[in-house]
Amino acid sequence: MRLDVGCGHKPEGDVNIDLHSEPTGHRSFDQQFVGKALNTKNISNFILADGNFLPFLDGTFDEVHSSHTIEHTNTPFKFLSELVRVSKDRIKVICPHRYSKPRPLHVSTLNGQWFRKALLFLKVEWFEITIIDYRQIPDKFYLPYLFRFPNIIEVNIRK
């Protein structure tokens, strides 16, 4: 079973959690689409909950997924430790890299070194940290610099 923490307008889990049941507008350019998708009736197995206090027993999910959510919390270590706690096997975390331009509502800036230290402290034995440069957009998708996406960090964890 897969848990998606911070599902927003793109729920990808068998169980989907977000702190907001209404559209925040932060994760999509199309407000009408966001409003429709974030109607909790349209998201299967939606639970309104805080990612820092997940309402599940240890090792409940085979896989835990969280995309562009950890940077919105003042307590990213607590958030990450909750993902590790409820996962049986795999965890995938995606967030903007700290060298990206600051965005509104991002209260924590994280980098690969932060994730490495946090995961070692949590005694995670295997993890992979990748920095993906989205600034290298193919020519056919040229966007003015202002609209280019930030680098992101992708963290894959196996327990």
C-alpha positions in Angstrom: 0.0 0.0 0.0 1.2 3.5 -0.9 0.8 6.7 1.2 1.0 10.1 -0.4 1.8 12.8 2.2 0.9 16.3 0.9 -1.0 15.0 -2.0 -2.2 18.4 -3.1 -4.0 18.3 -6.5 -2.2 15.2 -7.7 -3.0 12.4 -5.3 -0.8 9.3 -6.0 -1.4 7.0 -3.1 -3.8 4.4 -1.9 -4.1 6.7 1.0 -3.7 10.5 0.4 -3.0 13.1 3.1 -2.9 16.8 3.0 -3.0 19.5 5.7 -5.4 21.5 3.5 -8.7 20.3 2.1 -9.2 23.5 0.1 -6.9 24.7 -2.8 -3.8 26.6 -1.7 -3.0 27.6 -5.3 0.7 27.0 -4.6 1.2 23.8 -6.6 -0.6 24.6 -9.8 -0.9 27.4 -12.3 -4.5 26.4 -13.1 -6.7 27.5 -10.1 -9.9 26.0 -11.6 -8.2 22.6 -11.9 -6.8 22.8 -8.3 -10.2 23.7 -6.9 -11.9 20.8 -8.5 -9.2 18.2 -7.6 -8.9 19.3 -4.0 -12.6 18.8 -3.3 -12.1 15.9 -0.8 -14.9 14.0 -2.5 -12.7 13.8 -5.6 -9.6 12.4 -3.9 -9.8 8.7 -3.0 -9.0 7.8 0.6 -8.3 11.4 1.6 -7.3 12.1 5.2 -7.0 15.7 6.5 -3.8 15.4 8.6 -0.5 17.1 9.5 2.6 15.3 8.0 4.4 15.9 11.3 1.9 13.7 13.1 0.8 10.9 10.8 -2.2 8.9 12.2 -0.8 5.5 11.4 1.1 2.7 13.2 4.8 2.1 12.6 5.5 0.3 9.3 1.9 0.6 8.0 2.8 1.4 4.3 5.0 -0.4 1.8 5.8 2.9 0.2 5.6 6.5 1.3 5.7 9.4 -1.2 5.9 13.1 -0.5 6.5 15.7 -3.3 7.1 19.4 -2.7 5.8 19.3 0.9 8.7 19.1 3.4 9.9 22.6 2.5 6.6 24.0 3.8 7.1 22.8 7.4 9.0 24.5 10.2 10.0 21.1 11.4 11.4 19.2 8.4 13.2 16.6 10.6 10.0 15.7 12.4 8.2 15.4 9.0 11.0 13.2 7.6 11.1 11.0 10.7 7.3 10.5 10.4 7.7 9.3 6.8 10.4 6.9 7.9 8.3 5.7 10.9 5.2 4.8 8.9 7.1 3.2 6.0 7.8 -0.6 5.9 10.2 -0.4 2.9 10.4 2.6 0.5 10.2 6.4 0.8 10.5 9.0 -1.9 10.8 12.7 -1.0 11.1 15.4 -3.6 11.8 19.1 -2.7 13.4 22.2 -4.1 17.1 22.4 -3.7 18.3 25.1 -1.3 20.3 26.9 -4.0 17.1 27.5 -6.0 15.5 30.9 -5.8 13.4 31.2 -2.6 9.7 30.7 -3.2 6.8 32.1 -1.2 5.6 29.7 1.5 8.8 27.7 1.6 9.8 28.0 5.3 12.6 25.4 5.3 15.6 25.3 2.9 17.1 21.9 2.5 20.1 20.4 0.7 21.6 17.0 0.2 23.9 17.4 3.2 20.8 18.1 5.4 19.1 14.9 4.2 22.3 12.9 4.6 22.7 14.0 8.2 19.0 13.5 9.0 18.9 10.0 7.6 22.0 8.9 9.3 20.6 10.3 12.6 17.4 8.3 11.9 19.6 5.2 11.3 18.4 4.7 7.8 20.9 2.2 6.2 20.3 2.8 2.5 19.4 6.1 0.7 20.2 7.8 -2.5 20.1 11.6 -2.9 19.9 13.1 -6.4 19.9 16.7 -7.5 18.0 17.2 -10.7 18.6 20.5 -12.6 15.3 21.5 -14.2 16.9 24.6 -15.6 18.2 22.5 -18.5 14.9 22.6 -20.4 14.9 21.4 -24.0 14.7 24.2 -26.6 11.2 23.4 -27.7 10.1 24.1 -24.1 11.9 27.4 -23.8 10.6 29.6 -21.1 11.8 33.0 -20.0 14.2 32.8 -17.0 11.5 34.1 -14.7 9.4 31.0 -15.3 12.0 28.3 -15.2 11.7 25.6 -12.6 14.2 25.3 -9.6 16.6 22.5 -9.1 15.0 19.7 -7.0 16.4 17.1 -4.6 15.0 13.6 -4.9 15.7 11.3 -2.0 15.0 7.6 -2.3 15.2 5.5 0.9 15.0 1.8 1.6 14.6 0.4 5.1 
